[in-house]
Amino acid sequence: MSVFPENFKPALIIDPDEFKKKILNYNPAQAEEFHKQSVKMANKAFEDGIKSGNYDSVIFMCGGSASGKTEYINTQLLNQNVIIVDSTLSSIESITIKLQKVKNKIKIMIIFIRPANLLSCFTIFLNRKRQFHYSHFVRTHSGARHVFLHILENFNTVECKYIISDLNPTNDSLLENKMSFSEVNLTRQEMIQAILNIQISEEEINNIIIPFI
Amino acid sequence: MSSVLKPITVDQNNPVVKEYLEAFKKGVEKLSEKQKKILFDSISKDDLENKKLLNSIKNKSLIENKKV
């Protein structure tokens, strides 16, 4: 017997990285080469999910590479009847197209995940199984902040959540870690101010990560 | 600060979380002492700045609301 209620529908998670695993001869060490194809597959799954009429709302994750989006989904969002798009959302063009596809059909939420520290995040980016050139990190972290600000300022009906992810290393050791998330409790206007303050160019990110390249 | 940041409980045993933490650990182990210092200083600096920035936005907003 199922442990879930009769009408329970798990979230539909659309993650380009999961689609990569379905591509013939996929190799995580060369993940970048498979990215375009996996994004196409994810876009198709997204459209099918919207058309199905089975979901109450759609959640778009937003945040640079390795910022903790997948970890947030897996620990906070799975038991909901929603479509979750697990991508960086670092291009205004891409989110505009997606928002047009959803239109007024279902509720839309954007969850922006920002790592408390970019260098820690870059350390993870460099050491996980999926490998991308570091320019992908730079582009997505700068782009996601820009896109989130654009949504806050231009799409009033889209609900926006701002989450900070952290690893909380202790004073004694960088190796003693615990992952944490904190929701930033601000009004929309305050959130715009906060996100304006953390805008960062690709050049600025490059300068931060240079000692680790 | 507690009113600005609402902590969310995270299951540290979740396999995806474990993998994330492992990647960080693996990365830190590869760093030189100099890089470790850069990382640690950067974490401490960001921690302070994040708190300062969010608090200042909240406080500014509270003051403006009082004026109204």
Interface residues (C-beta under 8 A of the other chain):
Chain A: A66 G68 T70 E71 N74 T75 Q76 A116 N117 L118 L119 S120 T123 I124 L126 N127 R128 I163 I164 L167 P169 L174 L175 N177 K178 M179 S180 F181 S182 E183 V184 N185 L186 T187 Q189 E190 Q193 A194 N197 I198 I208 P211 F212
Chain B: S3 V4 L5 K6 P7 I8 V10 D11 Q12 N14 V16 V17 E19 Y20 L21 A23 F24 K25 K26 G27 V28 E29 K30 L31 K34 Q35 K36 I38 L39 F40 S42 I43 D46 D47 N50 L53 L54 I57 K58 S61
